[in-house]
Each structure stands twice: as structure tokens, then as C-alpha cells.
Amino acid sequence: MLISFTVSKAEYIYLQKKESKRAAKISLMANIHGFFLTVPLNSNETALNSFLQNKRNWITKTYEYYKKFNSNFGKIYDDKLHIHYLGQKYRVEIVKDIIDNTRISSSINKITFHVTNKKNYKKHIKNWYLKQTSSIINERINIFSELMNVRYTKIKIKDNSSRWGSCSSKGNLNFSLYLIAFPLDIIDYVIVHELAHLKEFNHSKRFWEIISNIDHGYKEKISYLKKYGNFVII
């Protein structure tokens, strides 16, 4: 259930409300995806309104905090969806059609997803992400594998939002489908990182020296991923 909450004369947000048998009192949390209310079963509406008014300052400050980051990444607090592609923010339009198709309008920063089932639009976006990431990885990885004189066994693109890449002892490399959301230099860093594991299967000093020989600014890339990584997840 969604509850509207006015944060200013011109802006309002939706709080996602959930009733819980285990909840002894009303609680509220927030993250980049929105605000989440947990209330006891059959809670009193008057008590809920009082709780929200007492939390008004916190809600407003938290809203502004996430809005600042969401201006660069991910969703905004209305019904408009945005995603990133190669570091650029694009407005998303979902159109029902007889076939699945995707059109990128770079001049107006919009990606139109033509889908046969609008309810599954996120699945379509993820599939598109997977294809785009697979294409860029296969294009770039051979450049760096030759430069670093390493050989991998195979590549797999996964729906993984917690790890951007991984390397197995057998030389198999895995990459997150969300990588295509990042600028090319960030994607290159993740590729180099995983290829370096083919020489050093750890994060030792020698490992970081291997990366530094290819990417002198790798520390900035790590900071970038830590700061903005969660904002590209849909």
C-alpha cells in the first residue's frame, strides 16, 4: 500500500506501507529506492499520522539526501524511470508493441522499450542490459588480455548486483549485467581487475601492482563503484 506524504508545496513522495504481525510499533526506513513503513496489524490511523508528523524533518532531510544522488543515478521520486547507459542518464519510456524492441535516442537522452507485456518491463530492460554488457565485454576483454598476456577460459554475464565481476580458479570470468550502466573507463577497470586474478588469485600487493601497470587511476574507479554502484540497480 502506498501513502502520499507532502515534503514541500510543490513535491510529494510515496511511502510504501506494510503491516507486520511481528511489529510492536511503527517503524520507518529509507534507501535509494524509497521510504518503507512497517506498522503493526490493525494499527490506528491517527497514531500513524502522528508518527509521520514527528518524523517530518527526518523524512524531508532524507528525501533531499537521496534526491541529490538520484539526480545522477537510478529512479527519481515520481512515476518516471531513468536508467544509465555507458555513464549517461536516460529517461525510459515503456511502449506496448507486438514485438520486443529497443530504441536509443541519444539526442534527447531517452531509451524506448517496445515490449509485448508492460508488466514485465524490468525483465526486458535486464535482458537488454545483458546483451549490451556481453557485447562490450567481448569487445574490450581481448584488448586487455593480450596487453596483460593472460588467457581466460570462458565469460558469463550474470544478474548480479553485489559483485561487478569474479574469477574462478579455472579461469572462468563472470561479470554483472549492470556494467553497461557505467562509463567505459569503469568497465575497463572491472575487466582488468578480473584478468589480474589470472596472475594473482588474491588481493595482494602484487595484484594491485599488476592493475596499476594498466590503470594508474584504479583507486578512483574503486571509489566510483562504491559511491554509485547501488544506484544503477533496477
Secondary structure per residue as TSV (DSSP state, phi and psi in degrees):
chain	resnum	aa	ss	phi	psi
A	1	M	-	360.0	136.3
A	2	L	E	-103.8	136.4
A	3	I	E	-120.0	125.8
A	4	S	E	-80.0	145.5
A	5	F	E	-141.5	124.6
A	6	T	E	-83.1	122.6
A	7	V	S	-101.7	-18.3
A	8	S	S	-161.0	178.2
A	9	K	S	-63.1	-28.0
A	10	A	S	-109.4	-5.1
A	11	E	-	-132.2	145.1
A	12	Y	E	-143.8	159.1
A	13	I	E	-129.3	169.5
A	14	Y	E	-111.4	131.8
A	15	L	E	-101.1	131.8
A	16	Q	E	-88.1	116.1
A	17	K	E	-100.5	134.8
A	18	K	E	-135.3	130.1
A	19	E	E	-87.6	141.0
A	20	S	E	-136.6	136.4
A	21	K	S	-68.1	-30.1
A	22	R	S	-82.6	-17.5
A	23	A	-	-71.4	125.8
A	24	A	S	-93.5	-19.6
A	25	K	S	-151.7	170.3
A	26	I	-	-74.7	136.2
A	27	S	E	-136.0	155.9
A	28	L	E	-140.1	133.1
A	29	M	E	-135.0	164.1
A	30	A	E	-144.8	151.1
A	31	N	E	-148.5	-168.1
A	32	I	T	-65.2	-16.0
A	33	H	T	-94.9	-6.9
A	34	G	E	140.9	-164.8
A	35	F	E	-110.6	140.7
A	36	F	E	-132.0	118.2
A	37	L	E	-99.0	134.1
A	38	T	E	-120.1	125.0
A	39	V	E	-128.7	152.2
A	40	P	E	-64.9	157.6
A	41	L	T	-59.6	140.3
A	42	N	T	56.2	38.2
A	43	S	-	-68.5	153.1
A	44	N	-	-79.4	129.5
A	45	E	H	-64.2	-34.1
A	46	T	H	-64.4	-42.4
A	47	A	H	-64.8	-37.7
A	48	L	H	-65.5	-44.4
A	49	N	H	-62.9	-39.5
A	50	S	H	-64.2	-41.9
A	51	F	H	-59.4	-45.9
A	52	L	H	-66.9	-37.3
A	53	Q	H	-66.7	-37.6
A	54	N	H	-66.7	-25.7
A	55	K	T	-95.3	5.7
A	56	R	H	-55.0	-48.7
A	57	N	H	-61.8	-42.9
A	58	W	H	-64.4	-44.1
A	59	I	H	-61.0	-45.4
A	60	T	H	-63.3	-45.7
A	61	K	H	-65.7	-40.5
A	62	T	H	-67.5	-39.9
A	63	Y	H	-59.6	-46.1
A	64	E	H	-65.2	-36.6
A	65	Y	H	-61.6	-51.8
A	66	Y	H	-72.8	-30.0
A	67	K	H	-62.0	-36.6
A	68	K	H	-60.5	-44.6
A	69	F	H	-75.1	-38.6
A	70	N	H	-68.5	-12.6
A	71	S	T	-70.2	-18.1
A	72	N	T	-107.1	-30.5
A	73	F	S	-138.8	148.9
A	74	G	S	70.4	-154.2
A	75	K	-	-79.3	155.3
A	76	I	-	-108.5	171.2
A	77	Y	S	-86.0	49.4
A	78	D	S	-146.3	-161.1
A	79	D	S	-87.9	10.0
A	80	K	-	-97.3	133.3
A	81	L	-	-104.5	136.9
A	82	H	E	-125.8	144.5
A	83	I	E	-133.2	169.1
A	84	H	E	-111.3	146.3
A	85	Y	E	-140.7	114.8
A	86	L	T	52.7	40.9
A	87	G	T	85.8	-4.6
A	88	Q	E	-104.1	142.1
A	89	K	E	-86.0	131.1
A	90	Y	E	-125.3	136.7
A	91	R	E	-76.7	139.5
A	92	V	E	-104.9	133.9
A	93	E	E	-121.6	128.5
A	94	I	E	-104.5	122.3
A	95	V	E	-124.3	129.5
A	96	K	E	-74.9	132.3
A	97	D	-	-146.7	174.9
A	98	I	S	-84.4	-16.1
A	99	I	S	-136.9	156.8
A	100	D	-	-82.1	130.5
A	101	N	E	-157.7	153.7
A	102	T	E	-132.1	134.2
A	103	R	E	-125.4	131.2
A	104	I	E	-104.6	123.7
A	105	S	E	-111.8	89.1
A	106	S	G	-65.4	-31.3
A	107	S	G	-64.9	-28.7
A	108	I	G	-118.0	11.9
A	109	N	T	50.5	56.5
A	110	K	E	-136.9	138.4
A	111	I	E	-117.4	124.3
A	112	T	E	-105.1	121.5
A	113	F	E	-102.0	111.8
A	114	H	E	-88.4	118.1
A	115	V	E	-130.0	150.6
A	116	T	S	-80.9	-21.6
A	117	N	-	-137.7	105.4
A	118	K	G	-65.3	-25.0
A	119	K	G	-65.5	-26.3
A	120	N	G	-103.0	28.8
A	121	Y	H	-61.6	-32.9
A	122	K	H	-65.2	-37.0
A	123	K	H	-62.7	-40.2
A	124	H	H	-65.4	-42.7
A	125	I	H	-62.7	-42.4
A	126	K	H	-63.7	-40.6
A	127	N	H	-63.0	-38.4
A	128	W	H	-67.1	-44.2
A	129	Y	H	-55.6	-45.8
A	130	L	H	-59.3	-45.8
A	131	K	H	-65.2	-41.9
A	132	Q	H	-67.7	-41.9
A	133	T	H	-65.5	-43.4
A	134	S	H	-58.0	-42.3
A	135	S	H	-64.6	-47.0
A	136	I	H	-70.5	-36.0
A	137	I	H	-64.8	-47.8
A	138	N	H	-64.3	-29.3
A	139	E	H	-74.6	-40.3
A	140	R	H	-91.4	-28.3
A	141	I	H	-67.9	-33.0
A	142	N	H	-68.7	-30.7
A	143	I	H	-61.5	-47.7
A	144	F	H	-79.1	-32.0
A	145	S	H	-65.1	-37.3
A	146	E	H	-71.2	-40.6
A	147	L	H	-62.8	-37.0
A	148	M	H	-94.1	-3.6
A	149	N	T	57.0	51.7
A	150	V	-	-130.4	158.4
A	151	R	-	-128.9	128.3
A	152	Y	-	-100.2	163.6
A	153	T	S	-88.3	-58.9
A	154	K	E	-154.0	165.7
A	155	I	E	-121.2	140.7
A	156	K	E	-137.1	135.5
A	157	I	E	-101.0	125.7
A	158	K	E	-121.8	156.9
A	159	D	-	-82.3	77.1
A	160	N	-	-123.9	121.9
A	161	S	S	-107.0	-0.2
A	162	S	S	-105.0	-22.8
A	163	R	-	-134.7	129.4
A	164	W	S	-78.7	-24.1
A	165	G	E	-164.5	162.6
A	166	S	E	-155.6	159.5
A	167	C	E	-135.8	131.1
A	168	S	-	-93.9	165.1
A	169	S	T	-64.7	-17.2
A	170	K	T	-90.0	1.1
A	171	G	S	87.4	14.7
A	172	N	E	-86.0	131.6
A	173	L	E	-110.2	133.3
A	174	N	E	-117.6	139.1
A	175	F	E	-132.7	147.3
A	176	S	E	-74.4	140.0
A	177	L	G	-64.7	-17.5
A	178	Y	G	-80.8	-3.1
A	179	L	G	-59.3	-32.7
A	180	I	G	-64.2	-14.0
A	181	A	G	-71.1	-22.3
A	182	F	S	-91.2	160.3
A	183	P	-	-59.6	158.1
A	184	L	H	-60.3	-36.8
A	185	D	H	-67.7	-28.9
A	186	I	H	-71.7	-42.1
A	187	I	H	-60.6	-43.8
A	188	D	H	-60.3	-39.9
A	189	Y	H	-61.3	-44.9
A	190	V	H	-62.4	-39.5
A	191	I	H	-62.5	-48.7
A	192	V	H	-60.9	-40.4
A	193	H	H	-57.5	-48.1
A	194	E	H	-72.2	-36.7
A	195	L	H	-65.0	-33.6
A	196	A	H	-62.9	-28.4
A	197	H	T	-68.1	-17.8
A	198	L	T	-72.8	-16.7
A	199	K	T	-101.8	-39.4
A	200	E	-	-132.3	107.4
A	201	F	S	-86.6	55.6
A	202	N	S	-165.9	-170.3
A	203	H	-	-121.5	48.9
A	204	S	-	-77.3	175.4
A	205	K	H	-59.4	-40.2
A	206	R	H	-61.6	-38.8
A	207	F	H	-59.2	-48.9
A	208	W	H	-69.9	-26.7
A	209	E	H	-67.1	-37.8
A	210	I	H	-62.0	-44.8
A	211	I	H	-65.9	-42.6
A	212	S	H	-61.8	-30.8
A	213	N	H	-65.7	-25.9
A	214	I	H	-99.8	-39.5
A	215	D	-	-132.8	97.5
A	216	H	T	-67.1	-23.7
A	217	G	T	-101.4	29.6
A	218	Y	H	-63.0	-29.3
A	219	K	H	-65.0	-37.0
A	220	E	H	-66.5	-34.5
A	221	K	H	-66.5	-39.4
A	222	I	H	-63.3	-44.7
A	223	S	H	-62.5	-39.5
A	224	Y	H	-60.9	-47.0
A	225	L	H	-64.5	-38.0
A	226	K	H	-67.6	-36.5
A	227	K	H	-77.5	-42.2
A	228	Y	H	-112.2	-5.6
A	229	G	G	-52.1	-47.4
A	230	N	G	-68.4	-17.4
A	231	F	G	-81.1	-9.0
A	232	V	G	-97.5	-4.5
A	233	I	-	-77.1	133.6
A	234	I	-	-109.4	360.0
